[in-house]
């Protein structure tokens, strides 16, 4: 899953740095993720993992790091609330 | 107050304004003529804004209430607010199509099929023509730029709330420069805005806000905007004390417009932008609500601030 997240980040996140070089707890906003970049990232993750983020997860915290994204996506893939 | 009560209060205030002759109905919700008294208040408030901000050295620009469609497309407005945009279309057919148009008009059918988009789009916020204009001039000077604009703006959101018009005026100061310059400008106007509106003796509050972004992507942008405190509004109760109306807004766009239009500071970094917007009709409506429809009877202290 981490590899999938990195690939969506690289494609949709508009980061200032190479997504491959980020540790899973690195702050993505510090790495250049903007609000509009975050929207692209959210839509890209939904397509990649065939999930839909519920409104309560549509905030900055959900997308703040690769680990945070992993936890959220895992919760959705498992069919429950993240 | 529930939604039904809020709607009723909005309709009641609109009817009062129309009965008093301050607003002139056109048959379309949110589209009104204004009386001389209403315009006088708008003009005096406009002059008050200049008294507070006019010595900062802003470059004055006045645009018609329409944008170059190319600028509009580049602004990404359609990404965030497709539901509010107003594009201008015109007849683009030949004589045969003209006859069809007239026949359909006469028969009460849809006649808009041969209308085609022009190069002109309604201005959604007074600052939109400014960014591409400044971008064309090249890198900013060291002190950045301060621009003063005033324009009618269009938003497609028909409402019976007289404070939510489809065509309304917005005065704005726009700061373009380094993050420090821009944040300092917004802090200055948050203070000034409170003091200036306080001098008009209306109840007010300043709170964090978000723009009405469209759809699920919009929910994401709204929550992000709030979390980062990028938008503040100065609120005055007009038809509801629980849901007061935003009359001024203080917006920090970070480097969003700088990136879009490729605006750079003197040091080569992407420029940051912020703006303070004054909702001219909303301020007038708030003043009429709190001081009455007869401006001659407004408190002497308020009259002195506005009329001298």
Interface residues (C-beta under 8 A of the other chain):
Chain A: X34 X35 X36 X38 X39 X42 X43 X53 X55 X58 X59 X60
Chain B: X76 X79 X216 X217 X219 X220 X221 X223 X224 X225 X227 X228 X254 X256
